[in-house]
Amino acid sequence: MKDFIRNISSGVAKIPQWALVFPIFILMLFHYFTVFDQKSGENETELNAVPTENEMKVFQIIDELPQGSTVLILVNYGPESKYELESAMSALIGVLAEKNIGIAFATMIPNGIESAFTAVEKSIENGNFGKERFVYGHEYTYLGFIVGGNIATYLIANNFDKVKERDIFNSDSDIHQPLMSEIGNISDFSAVFEFSSQTFDGIPGIVSFAVMLKEQNVKKVAFCSSDMLSAYIPFRSSLYLDGLIGGFRSIAIFINEFQPSLKIEKQYRILSIIIFYIIVLTIVSNLIGLAAKDKK
């Protein structure tokens, strides 16, 4: 044992990489069961973070959406950002469904269709409404994959009557989708939301959409993953976006506001601890490596 400790201190012996899983696992369990304050009598957690002005704008936009109106959700993320964006989209769907607001889903990436289906199922599972109140073609529809990146945003903004002709099941929108009967162009939506993990030709999809949009009465809100936040920040002005929810912290605040039963704070805190642990571990490992080289 003494030799082993001496070898570690001298940089000769190395701890196996798989052994690092155990402290991470212990940290997760410890914080899950001890750190979080539970509200008495409820299965909800309290997120100790004050929403920013921009986040408050998003809350206000959603609260002021007229009941019975219709919104467009652009689902531009795939499995790589599921952990961040799926819960947020599910929470938004739940709020819209409870306000009897119709939803048209569209995507500019192939994986977006599956992402939308999954978020809807999760929302029905966690929400206060059931499938009998959320019927395809009446309360929501999938317009499918619109090819072309910025060309697709142009079609959505300026030629929506062609985009909405048929859904992913090749059903005629005017006959089989009562939801779309009152939607002739983009200005008939009360808001457009984008959930994004990528840009198109270097520009966020909803920003490209806003530039091409002639009608200015449609609210435009972006939800983006942490790695995409820097791409959206330069466009936060009202000319392009009316609201931005970006990064895991901002998403956690949003979910806690509209669907606190998802207990997103625990995920946020645990993820923060793991990231901090990895950073510290990387720094310490590099220092040990440099010390070992110096001794040689």
C-alpha positions in Angstrom: 0.0 0.0 0.0 2.8 2.4 0.9 4.5 1.6 -2.4 1.3 2.3 -4.3 0.9 5.7 -2.6 4.5 6.5 -3.3 4.1 5.5 -6.9 1.1 7.7 -7.4 2.8 10.7 -5.9 5.8 10.2 -8.1 3.6 9.9 -11.2 4.5 6.3 -11.9 1.2 4.6 -11.0 -2.1 5.7 -12.6 -5.6 5.4 -11.5 -7.7 3.6 -14.2 -10.0 6.0 -16.1 -13.1 3.9 -15.5 -12.6 4.5 -11.7 -13.5 8.2 -12.3 -17.1 7.1 -12.8 -17.5 6.4 -9.1 -16.9 9.9 -7.7 -19.2 11.3 -10.4 -21.9 8.8 -9.4 -21.5 9.6 -5.7 -21.7 13.3 -6.4 -24.9 12.9 -8.4 -26.6 10.8 -5.6 -25.4 13.2 -2.9 -26.8 16.3 -4.6 -30.0 14.6 -5.7 -31.0 13.5 -2.1 -29.5 16.3 0.0 -29.1 19.6 -1.8 -32.5 20.3 -3.2 -35.2 22.1 -1.2 -38.6 20.5 -1.6 -41.7 22.6 -1.3 -43.8 21.2 1.5 -46.5 18.9 0.4 -45.6 19.2 -3.3 -43.3 17.3 -5.7 -41.8 20.6 -7.0 -38.4 22.2 -6.7 -37.7 25.8 -6.3 -35.1 27.2 -8.7 -33.1 29.9 -7.0 -32.4 32.0 -10.1 -33.9 35.3 -11.1 -35.1 35.4 -14.7 -33.4 37.9 -17.0 -35.3 40.6 -18.7 -35.2 38.6 -22.0 -36.5 35.5 -20.3 -39.4 37.6 -18.8 -40.2 38.8 -22.3 -40.7 35.1 -23.4 -42.9 34.5 -20.4 -45.0 37.5 -21.3 -45.3 36.5 -24.9 -46.6 33.1 -24.0 -49.0 34.4 -21.4 -50.5 36.9 -23.9 -51.0 34.4 -26.7 -54.8 34.5 -27.5 -56.7 31.4 -26.7 -57.9 29.6 -29.8 -55.0 31.0 -31.9 -52.4 28.9 -33.7 -48.6 29.0 -33.5 -45.8 27.6 -35.6 -43.0 25.6 -34.0 -39.8 25.1 -36.0 -38.0 21.9 -34.7 -34.4 22.3 -35.8 -32.6 20.0 -33.4 -31.8 16.3 -33.3 -30.5 13.8 -30.7 -27.4 15.9 -30.0 -29.5 18.5 -28.1 -32.4 16.3 -26.9 -31.3 16.6 -23.3 -31.5 20.4 -23.4 -34.3 21.2 -25.7 -36.9 18.3 -25.5 -38.1 19.2 -22.0 -38.4 22.8 -22.9 -40.5 22.1 -26.0 -42.6 19.6 -24.0 -43.3 22.3 -21.4 -44.2 24.8 -24.1 -46.6 22.3 -25.8 -48.3 21.7 -22.5 -48.9 25.4 -21.9 -50.3 25.9 -25.4 -52.5 22.8 -25.2 -54.0 24.0 -21.9 -54.8 27.3 -23.5 -56.4 25.6 -26.5 -53.8 27.0 -28.9 -53.2 25.0 -32.0 -49.7 24.0 -33.0 -48.2 23.4 -36.5 -44.8 21.7 -36.4 -42.3 22.1 -39.2 -38.6 21.3 -39.5 -35.6 22.2 -41.7 -33.6 19.1 -40.6 -34.6 15.4 -41.1 -34.3 14.6 -37.4 -36.8 17.3 -36.5 -39.9 15.2 -37.2 -38.9 12.5 -34.7 -37.9 15.2 -32.2 -41.4 16.8 -32.5 -43.2 13.5 -32.1 -41.2 12.6 -29.0 -41.8 16.1 -27.4 -45.6 15.8 -28.0 -45.7 12.3 -26.4 -43.7 13.6 -23.4 -46.0 16.6 -23.0 -49.1 14.5 -23.0 -47.6 12.2 -20.4 -46.6 15.1 -18.1 -49.4 17.6 -18.8 -52.9 18.1 -17.5 -54.5 17.0 -20.8 -54.8 13.7 -22.6 -54.8 12.4 -26.1 -58.6 12.9 -26.3 -58.0 16.6 -25.9 -55.0 16.8 -28.2 -56.1 15.3 -31.5 -53.9 15.3 -34.6 -55.2 17.5 -37.3 -57.4 19.5 -34.9 -55.0 20.7 -32.1 -51.7 20.0 -33.8 -50.2 18.9 -37.1 -46.8 18.0 -38.6 -46.0 19.8 -41.8 -42.8 17.8 -42.1 -39.2 18.4 -43.4 -38.8 21.5 -45.5 -35.6 21.2 -47.5 -33.2 24.0 -48.3 -32.0 25.8 -45.2 -32.4 29.5 -45.9 -34.5 28.7 -48.9 -36.8 26.8 -46.6 -37.1 29.9 -44.3 -38.0 32.0 -47.3 -40.8 29.6 -48.3 -42.1 29.6 -44.7 -42.0 33.4 -44.5 -43.3 34.3 -47.9 -45.0 31.3 -49.5 -46.6 29.5 -46.5 -49.7 28.5 -48.4 -47.6 26.1 -50.4 -45.7 24.8 -47.4 -48.9 23.8 -45.6 -50.6 22.1 -48.5 -50.0 18.6 -47.1 -48.7 17.1 -43.8 -46.2 14.3 -43.3 -48.9 11.7 -43.9 -49.7 13.3 -47.3 -53.1 14.5 -46.1 -54.6 17.5 -47.7 -54.5 20.3 -45.1 -57.8 21.9 -46.2 -59.7 18.6 -45.9 -58.1 16.6 -43.1 -56.6 19.3 -40.9 -59.2 21.7 -39.6 -56.4 23.4 -37.6 -54.9 24.8 -40.8 -58.1 25.9 -42.5 -57.7 29.5 -41.1 -54.0 29.7 -41.9 -53.3 31.2 -45.3 -49.9 32.8 -44.6 -47.4 33.3 -41.9 -49.1 36.4 -40.4 -52.1 34.2 -39.4 -49.9 32.6 -36.7 -49.9 34.4 -33.3 -46.2 33.4 -32.8 -43.3 31.4 -34.3 -41.0 29.4 -31.9 -37.8 27.8 -33.0 -36.0 25.1 -31.1 -32.5 25.0 -32.6 -29.1 23.3 -32.2 -27.7 24.5 -35.6 -27.4 27.3 -38.0 -28.2 27.4 -41.7 -25.4 28.9 -43.8 -24.1 30.4 -40.6 -27.3 32.1 -39.6 -29.9 30.9 -37.0 -33.0 29.7 -38.7 -35.5 32.1 -37.0 -33.2 35.0 -37.7 -33.1 34.2 -41.4 -36.9 33.8 -41.2 -37.2 37.2 -39.5 -35.1 39.0 -42.1 -37.3 37.6 -44.9 -40.6 38.1 -43.1 -42.6 41.0 -44.5 -45.3 40.9 -41.9 -44.0 42.2 -38.5 -47.0 41.3 -36.3 -45.8 37.7 -35.6 -43.9 37.2 -32.4 -40.6 35.4 -32.9 -39.0 33.4 -30.0 -35.9 31.2 -30.2 -34.9 28.3 -27.9 -31.3 27.2 -28.5 -28.8 24.8 -27.0 -25.8 26.0 -25.0 -23.3 25.6 -27.8 -25.6 27.7 -30.1 -26.1 30.6 -27.7 -23.2 32.7 -29.1 -24.8 32.4 -32.6 -28.1 33.9 -31.4 -26.8 36.6 -29.0 -26.0 39.2 -31.7 -29.6 39.0 -33.0 -31.4 39.5 -29.7 -32.7 42.9 -30.8 -36.5 43.2 -31.4 -35.8 43.5 -35.1 -35.0 39.8 -35.3 -36.2 38.2 -32.1 -38.9 39.1 -29.5 -37.4 36.6 -27.0 -34.6 34.2 -26.5 -34.2 31.2 -24.2 -30.7 29.9 -24.6 -28.5 27.5 -22.7 -29.4 25.0 -20.0 -29.7 27.6 -17.1 -32.2 29.7 -19.1 -34.1 26.6 -20.2 -34.3 25.4 -16.6 -35.8 28.7 -15.5 -38.3 28.5 -18.3 -39.4 25.0 -17.5 -39.6 25.8 -13.8 -41.9 28.7 -14.6 -44.3 26.7 -16.8 -44.0 23.1 -15.8 -42.2 22.8 -12.4 -43.3 19.2 -12.0 -40.5 18.1 -14.4 -38.0 18.9 -11.6 -35.5 20.4 -14.1 -33.5 22.0 -11.3 -32.1 18.7 -10.3 -30.9 18.0 -13.8 -29.5 21.5 -14.0 -27.6 21.3 -10.7 -26.3 17.8 -11.3 -25.1 18.7 -14.8 -23.3 21.8 -13.3 -21.6 19.7 -10.7 -20.5 17.1 -13.3 -19.1 19.8 -15.6 -17.3 21.4 -12.7 -15.9 18.1 -11.6 -14.6 17.3 -15.2 -13.0 20.7 -15.4 -11.2 20.3 -12.1 -10.2 16.8 -13.0 -8.8 17.9 -16.3 -6.7 20.7 -14.7 -5.4 18.4 -11.9 -4.5 15.6 -14.4 -2.6 18.1 -16.6 -0.7 19.5 -13.5 0.2 15.9 -12.4 1.3 15.2 -16.0 3.5 18.3 -16.1 5.0 17.5 -12.6 5.8 13.9 -13.8 7.6 15.3 -16.9 9.6 17.7 -14.8 10.8 14.9 -12.5 12.0 13.0 -15.6 
